[in-house]
């Protein structure tokens, strides 16, 4: 385990040195500023994405309520189906039959 920690310490030191050299390089401060800005943007994006779960739960609850309300409303109203002839289905009057004369 000591060799692993030593390797991690060497990598951390090398990373710190590289960041220090970047800050000293021409344009390095702009690049570090862009990286910091990117980090802030990613943090904001993560916060927003975490909020999606709550919105999905709320949407599921609302969909269930709409289904429940529409089911109650459908059960209380009689269903009326309009046929192509314009009369309500189930009425006593049947649509007139077309007079078809063969051969004409």
C-alpha positions in Angstrom: 0.0 0.0 0.0 2.9 2.4 0.6 3.9 2.2 -3.0 0.4 3.1 -4.1 0.3 6.1 -1.8 3.7 7.2 -3.0 2.5 7.0 -6.6 -0.6 9.1 -5.8 1.5 11.7 -4.0 3.9 11.9 -7.0 0.9 12.3 -9.4 -0.7 15.0 -7.2 2.6 16.9 -7.1 3.0 16.6 -10.8 -0.5 17.9 -11.3 0.1 20.9 -9.1 3.3 21.7 -10.9 1.5 21.4 -14.3 -1.2 23.8 -13.1 1.5 26.2 -11.8 3.3 26.2 -15.2 0.0 26.8 -17.0 -0.7 29.8 -14.9 2.7 31.2 -15.8 2.4 30.6 -19.5 1.1 33.3 -21.8 -2.7 32.9 -22.0 -2.6 30.3 -19.2 -4.7 32.5 -16.9 -7.4 32.7 -19.6 -7.4 29.0 -19.9 -7.6 28.4 -16.1 -10.5 30.9 -16.0 -12.2 29.0 -18.7 -11.7 25.7 -16.8 -13.1 27.3 -13.6 -16.1 28.7 -15.6 -16.7 25.2 -17.0 -16.6 23.7 -13.5 -19.2 26.2 -12.4 -21.4 25.4 -15.4 -21.2 21.7 -14.8 -22.1 22.2 -11.1 -25.2 24.2 -12.1 -26.1 21.5 -14.7 -25.8 18.8 -12.1 -28.2 20.7 -9.7 -30.7 21.1 -12.5 -30.5 17.5 -13.6 -31.1 16.4 -10.0 -34.3 18.4 -10.0 -35.6 16.4 -12.9 -36.3 13.4 -10.7 -38.7 15.4 -8.5 -40.4 16.8 -11.6 -40.9 13.2 -13.0 -42.5 12.1 -9.7 -44.8 15.1 -9.7 -45.7 14.4 -13.4 -46.5 10.8 -12.6 -48.8 11.8 -9.7 -50.6 14.4 -11.9 -51.1 11.9 -14.7 -52.6 9.4 -12.2 -55.0 12.2 -10.9 -56.0 13.1 -14.5 -56.7 9.4 -15.2 -58.7 9.1 -12.0 -60.8 12.2 -12.8 -61.3 11.3 -16.5 -62.4 7.8 -15.5 -65.0 9.2 -13.0 -66.3 11.6 -15.5 -66.6 9.0 -18.3 -68.6 6.6 -16.0 -71.2 9.3 -15.1 -72.0 10.3 -18.7 -73.7 8.0 -21.2 -71.6 7.2 -24.2 -73.1 8.3 -27.5 -71.6 7.1 -30.8 -72.5 8.8 -34.0 -72.7 6.5 -37.1 -71.7 7.7 -40.6 -75.4 8.1 -41.5 -75.7 10.7 -38.7 -78.0 8.8 -36.3 -77.0 7.8 -32.8 -76.1 4.1 -32.4 -78.7 2.1 -30.6 -81.6 4.2 -31.6 -84.9 2.6 -32.8 -84.5 4.0 -36.3 -82.2 2.2 -38.7 -80.4 4.1 -41.5 -82.2 3.8 -44.8 -80.8 1.2 -47.2 -79.5 2.3 -50.6 -81.5 1.1 -53.6 -79.1 -0.7 -55.7 -80.2 -1.8 -59.1 -77.9 -4.3 -60.8 -76.7 -3.7 -64.3 -77.2 0.0 -64.5 
